[in-house]
Structures are given as structure tokens and as C-alpha cells.
Amino acid sequence: MSALPKCPQCNSEYTYEDGPNYVCPECAHEWPQQAAEAVEEKRVWKDANGNVLQDGDSVTVIKDLKIKGSSSVVKVGTKVKNIRLIEGDHDIDCKIDGIGAMQLKSEFVKKA
């Protein structure tokens, strides 16, 4: 069996090497071998205690968090249900009862 990757466009298994590229004979798509060999790492989100977070988890806030542009505060112990993990500095997208939609940093929460 061939250890060559399948075509990223048409998913054909009949790819071949042509110099520094892979070529698909079915759709004529060419792509570099270095890009195919690069391993894509998935990001892992962790809470303040090092537990892995996933979409849909419930978390508890471990520190009073001031809300920018407002005089309100998210208090310690506030439970947030059904989080969504996103890329960026503030990596948790959620809705907090009484406050509304906001984004939190995973370093300020613990898994409930």
C-alpha cells in the first residue's frame, strides 16, 4: 500500500510524487510535499488547575473579574454553563446570568 497522502481537493488515493510536489492524476491538483508532511497540532484549552476544557463544559470563576466599560463585576464562584472555546486572548465565549454574553480567559476559571 502507498503511504502517499490523498488528494486534498478530490480525496483521490492515486497521488504520485513529481519532484518536490504531490500530484493528483484525477483532478490535476498539485501541492508541496512539505505542506502535506507538516503536522497540524490542535490547541488544547486548560483551566487554572490544568484540567482540559471542552465545548459545552460548565466552569466556575475563581477571581473577581471587572467588566471593561462597566461598573459591574463577575464575582468569585459564579458558575458559567455551556461554554464555547474560541481562538484568541479571551478563549471562552459564554453567557453569564444577569450580565449577558461575554468572553473569559481560561486561566480565571476552573472546571465545575
Backbone atoms as SQL, in Angstrom:
CREATE TABLE atoms (id INTEGER PRIMARY KEY, chain TEXT, resi INTEGER, resn TEXT, atom TEXT, x REAL, y REAL, z REAL);
INSERT INTO atoms VALUES
  (1, 'A', 1, 'MET', 'N', 0.839, -1.177, 0.000),
  (2, 'A', 1, 'MET', 'CA', 0.000, 0.000, 0.000),
  (3, 'A', 1, 'MET', 'C', 0.885, 1.241, 0.000),
  (4, 'A', 2, 'SER', 'N', 0.382, 2.267, -0.610),
  (5, 'A', 2, 'SER', 'CA', 1.117, 3.512, -0.722),
  (6, 'A', 2, 'SER', 'C', 0.942, 4.349, 0.543),
  (7, 'A', 3, 'ALA', 'N', 2.030, 4.992, 0.967),
  (8, 'A', 3, 'ALA', 'CA', 1.979, 5.856, 2.145),
  (9, 'A', 3, 'ALA', 'C', 1.789, 7.312, 1.736),
  (10, 'A', 4, 'LEU', 'N', 1.484, 7.559, 0.466),
  (11, 'A', 4, 'LEU', 'CA', 1.279, 8.918, -0.009),
  (12, 'A', 4, 'LEU', 'C', -0.092, 9.421, 0.459),
  (13, 'A', 5, 'PRO', 'N', -0.179, 10.728, 0.736),
  (14, 'A', 5, 'PRO', 'CA', -1.456, 11.274, 1.203),
  (15, 'A', 5, 'PRO', 'C', -2.485, 11.338, 0.079),
  (16, 'A', 6, 'LYS', 'N', -3.756, 11.355, 0.474),
  (17, 'A', 6, 'LYS', 'CA', -4.827, 11.507, -0.507),
  (18, 'A', 6, 'LYS', 'C', -4.884, 12.958, -0.973),
  (19, 'A', 7, 'CYS', 'N', -5.472, 13.154, -2.141),
  (20, 'A', 7, 'CYS', 'CA', -5.607, 14.494, -2.701),
  (21, 'A', 7, 'CYS', 'C', -6.510, 15.340, -1.796),
  (22, 'A', 8, 'PRO', 'N', -6.070, 16.556, -1.412),
  (23, 'A', 8, 'PRO', 'CA', -6.894, 17.392, -0.549),
  (24, 'A', 8, 'PRO', 'C', -8.120, 17.976, -1.256),
  (25, 'A', 9, 'GLN', 'N', -8.150, 17.948, -2.594),
  (26, 'A', 9, 'GLN', 'CA', -9.298, 18.504, -3.316),
  (27, 'A', 9, 'GLN', 'C', -10.356, 17.460, -3.617),
  (28, 'A', 10, 'CYS', 'N', -9.961, 16.341, -4.192),
  (29, 'A', 10, 'CYS', 'CA', -10.950, 15.343, -4.611),
  (30, 'A', 10, 'CYS', 'C', -10.887, 14.058, -3.787),
  (31, 'A', 11, 'ASN', 'N', -9.956, 13.979, -2.846),
  (32, 'A', 11, 'ASN', 'CA', -9.791, 12.820, -1.946),
  (33, 'A', 11, 'ASN', 'C', -9.385, 11.547, -2.696),
  (34, 'A', 12, 'SER', 'N', -8.760, 11.696, -3.843),
  (35, 'A', 12, 'SER', 'CA', -8.304, 10.547, -4.616),
  (36, 'A', 12, 'SER', 'C', -7.101, 9.901, -3.934),
  (37, 'A', 13, 'GLU', 'N', -7.035, 8.593, -3.992),
  (38, 'A', 13, 'GLU', 'CA', -5.903, 7.884, -3.371),
  (39, 'A', 13, 'GLU', 'C', -4.783, 7.593, -4.363),
  (40, 'A', 14, 'TYR', 'N', -4.914, 8.038, -5.600),
  (41, 'A', 14, 'TYR', 'CA', -3.943, 7.741, -6.645),
  (42, 'A', 14, 'TYR', 'C', -2.935, 8.867, -6.847),
  (43, 'A', 15, 'THR', 'N', -2.462, 9.481, -5.795),
  (44, 'A', 15, 'THR', 'CA', -1.482, 10.557, -5.915),
  (45, 'A', 15, 'THR', 'C', -0.093, 9.994, -6.194),
  (46, 'A', 16, 'TYR', 'N', 0.762, 10.838, -6.751),
  (47, 'A', 16, 'TYR', 'CA', 2.150, 10.441, -7.001),
  (48, 'A', 16, 'TYR', 'C', 3.062, 11.628, -6.769),
  (49, 'A', 17, 'GLU', 'N', 4.354, 11.330, -6.598),
  (50, 'A', 17, 'GLU', 'CA', 5.352, 12.371, -6.373),
  (51, 'A', 17, 'GLU', 'C', 5.889, 12.856, -7.719),
  (52, 'A', 18, 'ASP', 'N', 6.068, 14.174, -7.813),
  (53, 'A', 18, 'ASP', 'CA', 6.668, 14.773, -9.002),
  (54, 'A', 18, 'ASP', 'C', 7.612, 15.864, -8.519),
  (55, 'A', 19, 'GLY', 'N', 8.864, 15.482, -8.296),
  (56, 'A', 19, 'GLY', 'CA', 9.836, 16.418, -7.739),
  (57, 'A', 19, 'GLY', 'C', 9.452, 16.771, -6.309),
  (58, 'A', 20, 'PRO', 'N', 9.368, 18.074, -5.980),
  (59, 'A', 20, 'PRO', 'CA', 9.030, 18.470, -4.604),
  (60, 'A', 20, 'PRO', 'C', 7.513, 18.523, -4.346),
  (61, 'A', 21, 'ASN', 'N', 6.714, 18.099, -5.328),
  (62, 'A', 21, 'ASN', 'CA', 5.257, 18.188, -5.197),
  (63, 'A', 21, 'ASN', 'C', 4.584, 16.830, -5.243),
  (64, 'A', 22, 'TYR', 'N', 3.354, 16.786, -4.734),
  (65, 'A', 22, 'TYR', 'CA', 2.453, 15.663, -4.956),
  (66, 'A', 22, 'TYR', 'C', 1.491, 16.086, -6.056),
  (67, 'A', 23, 'VAL', 'N', 1.068, 15.127, -6.883),
  (68, 'A', 23, 'VAL', 'CA', 0.162, 15.417, -7.987),
  (69, 'A', 23, 'VAL', 'C', -0.977, 14.403, -7.958),
  (70, 'A', 24, 'CYS', 'N', -2.190, 14.895, -8.240),
  (71, 'A', 24, 'CYS', 'CA', -3.360, 14.025, -8.346),
  (72, 'A', 24, 'CYS', 'C', -3.671, 13.824, -9.822),
  (73, 'A', 25, 'PRO', 'N', -3.674, 12.592, -10.325),
  (74, 'A', 25, 'PRO', 'CA', -3.954, 12.367, -11.744),
  (75, 'A', 25, 'PRO', 'C', -5.429, 12.547, -12.106),
  (76, 'A', 26, 'GLU', 'N', -6.309, 12.514, -11.120),
  (77, 'A', 26, 'GLU', 'CA', -7.735, 12.624, -11.420),
  (78, 'A', 26, 'GLU', 'C', -8.200, 14.066, -11.579),
  (79, 'A', 27, 'CYS', 'N', -7.709, 14.982, -10.719),
  (80, 'A', 27, 'CYS', 'CA', -8.159, 16.379, -10.815),
  (81, 'A', 27, 'CYS', 'C', -7.021, 17.337, -11.181),
  (82, 'A', 28, 'ALA', 'N', -5.805, 16.834, -11.343),
  (83, 'A', 28, 'ALA', 'CA', -4.618, 17.612, -11.723),
  (84, 'A', 28, 'ALA', 'C', -4.199, 18.625, -10.660),
  (85, 'A', 29, 'HIS', 'N', -4.593, 18.409, -9.432),
  (86, 'A', 29, 'HIS', 'CA', -4.193, 19.294, -8.336),
  (87, 'A', 29, 'HIS', 'C', -2.764, 18.963, -7.913),
  (88, 'A', 30, 'GLU', 'N', -1.948, 20.016, -7.692),
  (89, 'A', 30, 'GLU', 'CA', -0.574, 19.854, -7.217),
  (90, 'A', 30, 'GLU', 'C', -0.421, 20.586, -5.898),
  (91, 'A', 31, 'TRP', 'N', 0.328, 19.996, -4.950),
  (92, 'A', 31, 'TRP', 'CA', 0.612, 20.654, -3.681),
  (93, 'A', 31, 'TRP', 'C', 1.977, 20.209, -3.194),
  (94, 'A', 32, 'PRO', 'N', 2.678, 21.090, -2.441),
  (95, 'A', 32, 'PRO', 'CA', 4.046, 20.780, -1.999),
  (96, 'A', 32, 'PRO', 'C', 4.068, 19.677, -0.946),
  (97, 'A', 33, 'GLN', 'N', 5.128, 18.885, -0.969),
  (98, 'A', 33, 'GLN', 'CA', 5.257, 17.785, -0.015),
  (99, 'A', 33, 'GLN', 'C', 5.458, 18.301, 1.409),
  (100, 'A', 34, 'GLN', 'N', 6.155, 19.428, 1.577),
  (101, 'A', 34, 'GLN', 'CA', 6.392, 19.952, 2.923),
  (102, 'A', 34, 'GLN', 'C', 5.080, 20.292, 3.610),
  (103, 'A', 35, 'ALA', 'N', 4.134, 20.860, 2.901),
  (104, 'A', 35, 'ALA', 'CA', 2.846, 21.231, 3.494),
  (105, 'A', 35, 'ALA', 'C', 2.074, 19.978, 3.888),
  (106, 'A', 36, 'ALA', 'N', 2.189, 18.924, 3.115),
  (107, 'A', 36, 'ALA', 'CA', 1.465, 17.694, 3.418),
  (108, 'A', 36, 'ALA', 'C', 2.071, 16.990, 4.628),
  (109, 'A', 37, 'GLU', 'N', 3.378, 17.147, 4.816),
  (110, 'A', 37, 'GLU', 'CA', 4.051, 16.472, 5.911),
  (111, 'A', 37, 'GLU', 'C', 3.972, 17.241, 7.226),
  (112, 'A', 38, 'ALA', 'N', 3.621, 18.520, 7.159),
  (113, 'A', 38, 'ALA', 'CA', 3.535, 19.320, 8.378),
  (114, 'A', 38, 'ALA', 'C', 2.382, 18.803, 9.235),
  (115, 'A', 39, 'VAL', 'N', 2.690, 18.556, 10.486),
  (116, 'A', 39, 'VAL', 'CA', 1.683, 18.033, 11.400),
  (117, 'A', 39, 'VAL', 'C', 0.939, 19.207, 12.015),
  (118, 'A', 40, 'GLU', 'N', -0.371, 19.181, 11.868),
  (119, 'A', 40, 'GLU', 'CA', -1.187, 20.254, 12.409),
  (120, 'A', 40, 'GLU', 'C', -1.572, 19.900, 13.845),
  (121, 'A', 41, 'GLU', 'N', -1.154, 20.749, 14.786),
  (122, 'A', 41, 'GLU', 'CA', -1.456, 20.496, 16.184),
  (123, 'A', 41, 'GLU', 'C', -2.762, 21.168, 16.552),
  (124, 'A', 42, 'LYS', 'N', -3.598, 20.440, 17.276),
  (125, 'A', 42, 'LYS', 'CA', -4.837, 21.018, 17.765),
  (126, 'A', 42, 'LYS', 'C', -4.564, 21.677, 19.096),
  (127, 'A', 43, 'ARG', 'N', -5.165, 22.830, 19.293),
  (128, 'A', 43, 'ARG', 'CA', -4.980, 23.557, 20.542),
  (129, 'A', 43, 'ARG', 'C', -5.772, 22.875, 21.645),
  (130, 'A', 44, 'VAL', 'N', -5.188, 22.853, 22.824),
  (131, 'A', 44, 'VAL', 'CA', -5.849, 22.286, 23.991),
  (132, 'A', 44, 'VAL', 'C', -6.043, 23.410, 24.997),
  (133, 'A', 45, 'TRP', 'N', -7.285, 23.622, 25.420),
  (134, 'A', 45, 'TRP', 'CA', -7.599, 24.651, 26.401),
  (135, 'A', 45, 'TRP', 'C', -7.614, 24.016, 27.782),
  (136, 'A', 46, 'LYS', 'N', -6.961, 24.672, 28.743),
  (137, 'A', 46, 'LYS', 'CA', -6.902, 24.166, 30.113),
  (138, 'A', 46, 'LYS', 'C', -7.349, 25.250, 31.080),
  (139, 'A', 47, 'ASP', 'N', -7.971, 24.825, 32.181),
  (140, 'A', 47, 'ASP', 'CA', -8.403, 25.781, 33.200),
  (141, 'A', 47, 'ASP', 'C', -7.243, 26.098, 34.138),
  (142, 'A', 48, 'ALA', 'N', -7.520, 26.830, 35.204),
  (143, 'A', 48, 'ALA', 'CA', -6.476, 27.254, 36.140),
  (144, 'A', 48, 'ALA', 'C', -5.805, 26.071, 36.835),
  (145, 'A', 49, 'ASN', 'N', -6.503, 24.946, 36.966),
  (146, 'A', 49, 'ASN', 'CA', -5.947, 23.764, 37.620),
  (147, 'A', 49, 'ASN', 'C', -5.306, 22.784, 36.646),
  (148, 'A', 50, 'GLY', 'N', -5.339, 23.078, 35.366),
  (149, 'A', 50, 'GLY', 'CA', -4.724, 22.199, 34.371),
  (150, 'A', 50, 'GLY', 'C', -5.670, 21.172, 33.781),
  (151, 'A', 51, 'ASN', 'N', -6.966, 21.239, 34.115),
  (152, 'A', 51, 'ASN', 'CA', -7.945, 20.320, 33.536),
  (153, 'A', 51, 'ASN', 'C', -8.274, 20.754, 32.112),
  (154, 'A', 52, 'VAL', 'N', -8.437, 19.801, 31.219),
  (155, 'A', 52, 'VAL', 'CA', -8.739, 20.096, 29.828),
  (156, 'A', 52, 'VAL', 'C', -10.204, 20.515, 29.715),
  (157, 'A', 53, 'LEU', 'N', -10.435, 21.643, 29.016),
  (158, 'A', 53, 'LEU', 'CA', -11.790, 22.145, 28.797),
  (159, 'A', 53, 'LEU', 'C', -12.273, 21.757, 27.411),
  (160, 'A', 54, 'GLN', 'N', -13.601, 21.550, 27.289),
  (161, 'A', 54, 'GLN', 'CA', -14.215, 21.235, 26.007),
  (162, 'A', 54, 'GLN', 'C', -15.472, 22.067, 25.842),
  (163, 'A', 55, 'ASP', 'N', -15.940, 22.195, 24.608),
  (164, 'A', 55, 'ASP', 'CA', -17.191, 22.900, 24.350),
  (165, 'A', 55, 'ASP', 'C', -18.315, 22.252, 25.140),
  (166, 'A', 56, 'GLY', 'N', -19.166, 23.074, 25.747),
  (167, 'A', 56, 'GLY', 'CA', -20.308, 22.573, 26.495),
  (168, 'A', 56, 'GLY', 'C', -20.050, 22.343, 27.977),
  (169, 'A', 57, 'ASP', 'N', -18.808, 22.481, 28.412),
  (170, 'A', 57, 'ASP', 'CA', -18.484, 22.300, 29.835),
  (171, 'A', 57, 'ASP', 'C', -19.078, 23.423, 30.673),
  (172, 'A', 58, 'SER', 'N', -19.172, 23.176, 31.980),
  (173, 'A', 58, 'SER', 'CA', -19.535, 24.212, 32.941),
  (174, 'A', 58, 'SER', 'C', -18.284, 24.568, 33.723),
  (175, 'A', 59, 'VAL', 'N', -18.083, 25.862, 33.977),
  (176, 'A', 59, 'VAL', 'CA', -16.908, 26.327, 34.707),
  (177, 'A', 59, 'VAL', 'C', -17.339, 27.280, 35.811),
  (178, 'A', 60, 'THR', 'N', -16.449, 27.487, 36.772),
  (179, 'A', 60, 'THR', 'CA', -16.665, 28.412, 37.873),
  (180, 'A', 60, 'THR', 'C', -15.551, 29.451, 37.862),
  (181, 'A', 61, 'VAL', 'N', -15.913, 30.715, 38.038),
  (182, 'A', 61, 'VAL', 'CA', -14.941, 31.807, 38.061),
  (183, 'A', 61, 'VAL', 'C', -14.181, 31.762, 39.385),
  (184, 'A', 62, 'ILE', 'N', -12.845, 31.897, 39.350),
  (185, 'A', 62, 'ILE', 'CA', -12.024, 31.773, 40.566),
  (186, 'A', 62, 'ILE', 'C', -11.492, 33.109, 41.070),
  (187, 'A', 63, 'LYS', 'N', -11.871, 34.210, 40.395),
  (188, 'A', 63, 'LYS', 'CA', -11.362, 35.521, 40.761),
  (189, 'A', 63, 'LYS', 'C', -12.406, 36.564, 40.372),
  (190, 'A', 64, 'ASP', 'N', -12.555, 37.620, 41.175),
  (191, 'A', 64, 'ASP', 'CA', -13.432, 38.715, 40.780),
  (192, 'A', 64, 'ASP', 'C', -12.912, 39.317, 39.483),
  (193, 'A', 65, 'LEU', 'N', -13.786, 39.431, 38.488),
  (194, 'A', 65, 'LEU', 'CA', -13.378, 39.952, 37.183),
  (195, 'A', 65, 'LEU', 'C', -14.151, 41.232, 36.884),
  (196, 'A', 66, 'LYS', 'N', -13.437, 42.338, 36.743),
  (197, 'A', 66, 'LYS', 'CA', -14.059, 43.608, 36.384),
  (198, 'A', 66, 'LYS', 'C', -14.442, 43.551, 34.908),
  (199, 'A', 67, 'ILE', 'N', -15.614, 44.069, 34.603),
  (200, 'A', 67, 'ILE', 'CA', -16.064, 44.100, 33.211),
  (201, 'A', 67, 'ILE', 'C', -15.670, 45.441, 32.622),
  (202, 'A', 68, 'LYS', 'N', -14.884, 45.392, 31.575),
  (203, 'A', 68, 'LYS', 'CA', -14.369, 46.613, 30.960),
  (204, 'A', 68, 'LYS', 'C', -15.524, 47.459, 30.420),
  (205, 'A', 69, 'GLY', 'N', -15.505, 48.753, 30.750),
  (206, 'A', 69, 'GLY', 'CA', -16.537, 49.661, 30.280),
  (207, 'A', 69, 'GLY', 'C', -17.808, 49.628, 31.091),
  (208, 'A', 70, 'SER', 'N', -17.765, 48.961, 32.238),
  (209, 'A', 70, 'SER', 'CA', -18.945, 48.854, 33.091),
  (210, 'A', 70, 'SER', 'C', -18.502, 48.884, 34.549),
  (211, 'A', 71, 'SER', 'N', -19.451, 49.183, 35.431),
  (212, 'A', 71, 'SER', 'CA', -19.114, 49.182, 36.856),
  (213, 'A', 71, 'SER', 'C', -19.420, 47.839, 37.503),
  (214, 'A', 72, 'SER', 'N', -19.971, 46.888, 36.748),
  (215, 'A', 72, 'SER', 'CA', -20.305, 45.581, 37.324),
  (216, 'A', 72, 'SER', 'C', -19.093, 44.651, 37.349),
  (217, 'A', 73, 'VAL', 'N', -19.215, 43.614, 38.174),
  (218, 'A', 73, 'VAL', 'CA', -18.127, 42.665, 38.401),
  (219, 'A', 73, 'VAL', 'C', -18.689, 41.252, 38.328),
  (220, 'A', 74, 'VAL', 'N', -17.912, 40.325, 37.737),
  (221, 'A', 74, 'VAL', 'CA', -18.249, 38.909, 37.802),
  (222, 'A', 74, 'VAL', 'C', -17.607, 38.387, 39.079),
  (223, 'A', 75, 'LYS', 'N', -18.421, 37.959, 40.026),
  (224, 'A', 75, 'LYS', 'CA', -17.938, 37.561, 41.346),
  (225, 'A', 75, 'LYS', 'C', -17.314, 36.167, 41.340),
  (226, 'A', 76, 'VAL', 'N', -16.451, 35.932, 42.326),
  (227, 'A', 76, 'VAL', 'CA', -15.860, 34.617, 42.537),
  (228, 'A', 76, 'VAL', 'C', -16.980, 33.616, 42.785),
  (229, 'A', 77, 'GLY', 'N', -16.880, 32.443, 42.199),
  (230, 'A', 77, 'GLY', 'CA', -17.879, 31.403, 42.416),
  (231, 'A', 77, 'GLY', 'C', -19.017, 31.428, 41.420),
  (232, 'A', 78, 'THR', 'N', -19.035, 32.408, 40.521),
  (233, 'A', 78, 'THR', 'CA', -20.080, 32.461, 39.504),
  (234, 'A', 78, 'THR', 'C', -19.935, 31.263, 38.588),
  (235, 'A', 79, 'LYS', 'N', -21.025, 30.495, 38.431),
  (236, 'A', 79, 'LYS', 'CA', -20.986, 29.305, 37.585),
  (237, 'A', 79, 'LYS', 'C', -21.454, 29.677, 36.184),
  (238, 'A', 80, 'VAL', 'N', -20.690, 29.269, 35.196),
  (239, 'A', 80, 'VAL', 'CA', -20.991, 29.541, 33.793),
  (240, 'A', 80, 'VAL', 'C', -21.218, 28.202, 33.110),
  (241, 'A', 81, 'LYS', 'N', -22.394, 28.032, 32.501),
  (242, 'A', 81, 'LYS', 'CA', -22.742, 26.769, 31.849),
  (243, 'A', 81, 'LYS', 'C', -22.578, 26.872, 30.342),
  (244, 'A', 82, 'ASN', 'N', -22.351, 25.739, 29.736),
  (245, 'A', 82, 'ASN', 'CA', -22.337, 25.595, 28.279),
  (246, 'A', 82, 'ASN', 'C', -21.382, 26.582, 27.603),
  (247, 'A', 83, 'ILE', 'N', -20.088, 26.490, 27.924),
  (248, 'A', 83, 'ILE', 'CA', -19.083, 27.376, 27.331),
  (249, 'A', 83, 'ILE', 'C', -18.770, 26.954, 25.902),
  (250, 'A', 84, 'ARG', 'N', -18.233, 27.875, 25.131),
  (251, 'A', 84, 'ARG', 'CA', -17.757, 27.601, 23.782),
  (252, 'A', 84, 'ARG', 'C', -16.320, 28.072, 23.692),
  (253, 'A', 85, 'LEU', 'N', -15.415, 27.212, 23.253),
  (254, 'A', 85, 'LEU', 'CA', -13.993, 27.545, 23.168),
  (255, 'A', 85, 'LEU', 'C', -13.695, 28.184, 21.819),
  (256, 'A', 86, 'ILE', 'N', -12.926, 29.282, 21.857),
  (257, 'A', 86, 'ILE', 'CA', -12.587, 30.029, 20.647),
  (258, 'A', 86, 'ILE', 'C', -11.099, 30.349, 20.667),
  (259, 'A', 87, 'GLU', 'N', -10.568, 30.729, 19.520),
  (260, 'A', 87, 'GLU', 'CA', -9.171, 31.152, 19.422),
  (261, 'A', 87, 'GLU', 'C', -9.064, 32.597, 19.883),
  (262, 'A', 88, 'GLY', 'N', -7.926, 32.965, 20.436),
  (263, 'A', 88, 'GLY', 'CA', -7.687, 34.343, 20.816),
  (264, 'A', 88, 'GLY', 'C', -7.253, 34.471, 22.261),
  (265, 'A', 89, 'ASP', 'N', -7.077, 35.714, 22.699),
  (266, 'A', 89, 'ASP', 'CA', -6.642, 36.008, 24.057),
  (267, 'A', 89, 'ASP', 'C', -7.702, 35.588, 25.069),
  (268, 'A', 90, 'HIS', 'N', -8.942, 35.989, 24.851),
  (269, 'A', 90, 'HIS', 'CA', -10.066, 35.560, 25.678),
  (270, 'A', 90, 'HIS', 'C', -10.656, 34.349, 24.968),
  (271, 'A', 91, 'ASP', 'N', -10.381, 33.153, 25.483),
  (272, 'A', 91, 'ASP', 'CA', -10.655, 31.940, 24.735),
  (273, 'A', 91, 'ASP', 'C', -11.929, 31.200, 25.120),
  (274, 'A', 92, 'ILE', 'N', -12.759, 31.770, 25.982),
  (275, 'A', 92, 'ILE', 'CA', -14.044, 31.165, 26.339),
  (276, 'A', 92, 'ILE', 'C', -15.148, 32.157, 25.991),
  (277, 'A', 93, 'ASP', 'N', -16.093, 31.722, 25.181),
  (278, 'A', 93, 'ASP', 'CA', -17.256, 32.524, 24.824),
  (279, 'A', 93, 'ASP', 'C', -18.438, 31.953, 25.595),
  (280, 'A', 94, 'CYS', 'N', -19.181, 32.804, 26.322),
  (281, 'A', 94, 'CYS', 'CA', -20.247, 32.297, 27.182),
  (282, 'A', 94, 'CYS', 'C', -21.292, 33.365, 27.452),
  (283, 'A', 95, 'LYS', 'N', -22.371, 32.941, 28.110),
  (284, 'A', 95, 'LYS', 'CA', -23.393, 33.855, 28.607),
  (285, 'A', 95, 'LYS', 'C', -23.442, 33.692, 30.115),
  (286, 'A', 96, 'ILE', 'N', -23.390, 34.818, 30.827),
  (287, 'A', 96, 'ILE', 'CA', -23.443, 34.796, 32.285),
  (288, 'A', 96, 'ILE', 'C', -24.781, 35.387, 32.713),
  (289, 'A', 97, 'ASP', 'N', -25.500, 34.658, 33.571),
  (290, 'A', 97, 'ASP', 'CA', -26.796, 35.122, 34.047),
  (291, 'A', 97, 'ASP', 'C', -26.661, 36.482, 34.715),
  (292, 'A', 98, 'GLY', 'N', -27.519, 37.416, 34.338),
  (293, 'A', 98, 'GLY', 'CA', -27.515, 38.749, 34.901),
  (294, 'A', 98, 'GLY', 'C', -26.554, 39.712, 34.235),
  (295, 'A', 99, 'ILE', 'N', -25.654, 39.207, 33.401),
  (296, 'A', 99, 'ILE', 'CA', -24.673, 40.071, 32.732),
  (297, 'A', 99, 'ILE', 'C', -24.831, 39.981, 31.220),
  (298, 'A', 100, 'GLY', 'N', -24.925, 38.784, 30.688),
  (299, 'A', 100, 'GLY', 'CA', -25.090, 38.596, 29.247),
  (300, 'A', 100, 'GLY', 'C', -23.895, 37.917, 28.619),
  (301, 'A', 101, 'ALA', 'N', -23.780, 38.069, 27.313),
  (302, 'A', 101, 'ALA', 'CA', -22.709, 37.420, 26.554),
  (303, 'A', 101, 'ALA', 'C', -21.376, 38.109, 26.829),
  (304, 'A', 102, 'MET', 'N', -20.353, 37.312, 27.034),
  (305, 'A', 102, 'MET', 'CA', -19.005, 37.853, 27.231),
  (306, 'A', 102, 'MET', 'C', -17.965, 36.779, 26.962),
  (307, 'A', 103, 'GLN', 'N', -16.712, 37.196, 26.963),
  (308, 'A', 103, 'GLN', 'CA', -15.596, 36.277, 26.766),
  (309, 'A', 103, 'GLN', 'C', -14.722, 36.297, 28.002),
  (310, 'A', 104, 'LEU', 'N', -14.233, 35.120, 28.380),
  (311, 'A', 104, 'LEU', 'CA', -13.379, 34.977, 29.559),
  (312, 'A', 104, 'LEU', 'C', -12.058, 34.342, 29.158),
  (313, 'A', 105, 'LYS', 'N', -11.053, 34.525, 29.992),
  (314, 'A', 105, 'LYS', 'CA', -9.783, 33.825, 29.824),
  (315, 'A', 105, 'LYS', 'C', -9.855, 32.524, 30.609),
  (316, 'A', 106, 'SER', 'N', -9.329, 31.458, 30.047),
  (317, 'A', 106, 'SER', 'CA', -9.397, 30.146, 30.692),
  (318, 'A', 106, 'SER', 'C', -8.569, 30.101, 31.977),
  (319, 'A', 107, 'GLU', 'N', -7.618, 31.003, 32.148),
  (320, 'A', 107, 'GLU', 'CA', -6.782, 30.999, 33.354),
  (321, 'A', 107, 'GLU', 'C', -7.542, 31.481, 34.583),
  (322, 'A', 108, 'PHE', 'N', -8.735, 32.068, 34.409),
  (323, 'A', 108, 'PHE', 'CA', -9.511, 32.577, 35.529),
  (324, 'A', 108, 'PHE', 'C', -10.737, 31.727, 35.848),
  (325, 'A', 109, 'VAL', 'N', -10.788, 30.506, 35.330),
  (326, 'A', 109, 'VAL', 'CA', -11.899, 29.609, 35.612),
  (327, 'A', 109, 'VAL', 'C', -11.382, 28.231, 35.997),
  (328, 'A', 110, 'LYS', 'N', -12.253, 27.469, 36.675),
  (329, 'A', 110, 'LYS', 'CA', -11.946, 26.061, 36.956),
  (330, 'A', 110, 'LYS', 'C', -13.139, 25.244, 36.509),
  (331, 'A', 111, 'LYS', 'N', -12.882, 24.028, 36.095),
  (332, 'A', 111, 'LYS', 'CA', -13.945, 23.150, 35.609),
  (333, 'A', 111, 'LYS', 'C', -14.857, 22.795, 36.770),
  (334, 'A', 112, 'ALA', 'N', -16.164, 22.902, 36.530),
  (335, 'A', 112, 'ALA', 'CA', -17.142, 22.613, 37.599),
  (336, 'A', 112, 'ALA', 'C', -17.493, 21.144, 37.630);
